[in-house]
Amino acid sequence: MATDSPVRSRRILLLTGMLGAGKTTALRELEDLGWEAIDNFPVRLLDRLLDSPAPPQDEEEALAIGFDSRTRGFVPAEVIARAAAIGDRPGLALTSLFLDCGAAELERRFNETRRRHPLAQERPVADAIAAERELLAPLHAWADMLIDTTALNSNELQQRIRESFGATAPQGMAVTITSFGFSRGMPPVADLVFDMRFLDNPHWVPGLREQTGLDPAVGEHIRNDPGFAPNLQRILDLLADLVPRYAARGKSHLAIAIGCTGGKHRSVFTAERIAEGLRRRGFSPTVLHRNLALRSAALPERPDGA
């Protein structure tokens, strides 16, 4: 007995435009925003792609498909007709974006990179650009969105893509908070590092050495340090300002590292409190305690407790 196929939850972006206008940059930025990006995809195979297994019902799929005059079987009228045919599929939202750029700027970009325009053959670059513009005129008129990159550098184009698609991106910036011990070396990847060795070390307090920053007694000891509360607040205020700024610049992952000597007491407790503070501000950080999983976390610390 036939069963109804699941309704897809798919967003499709068809991305095209003038060669040299920034399609590759735009696709990479969309990928960083959580889209699945495919470049130079034969549009005639779009139906076959959409007939692939549907994503889980609770998962939205966002697919950005790039194509241009170099794509095999590229015929603008056929692209428009095929897009119109698939646009009525249930559960599918289809959008089109055209990247344009002035002829003089395109010519400068091709000359600067010493790339040959695919349509140039034996004619000047300016003639190839004019021919391509005439070829793409139907797509230029048809597209839902238009971005002119004539006066934009790569970073500015990335910002425009984030402004246009970031609010509806499948996933936001991931934030990871990792506690660690300087005695075992810095984390290999860290965007922001905070050193907690200015706090009184529970390692030298009887009864606390074998506990960790996850234990209430250790937490109470650290909270009682006069330097803890005001500096924690300063760190949270700083992160409340910086984290949205990193996200606005298109960063897909922010790694925050909190260190102390052994990675067992001060850094662990502080990492948990920072995570709590960020959650109250609307973020969803992941917390990792690197040295708690290591036997080496119990190695003797330096007598100065630094």
Secondary structure, DSSP 8 states (H G I E B T S, - for coil): ---------EEEEEEEE-TTSSHHHHHHHHHHTT-EEE-S--GGGHHHHHTS----TT--EEEEEE--TTSTT--HHHHHHHHHHHTTSTTEEEEEEEEE--HHHHHHHHHHHT---TTTTTS-HHHHHHHHHHHHHHHHHH-SEEEE-TT--HHHHHHHHHHHHGGG-SS--EEEEEEEEGGG---SS-SEEEE-TTS--GGGSTTTTTS-TTSHHHHHHHHTSTTHHHHHHHHHHHHHHHHHHHHHTT-SEEEEEEEESSSSSHHHHHHHHHHHHHHHTT---EEEETGGGSGGGGS---TT--
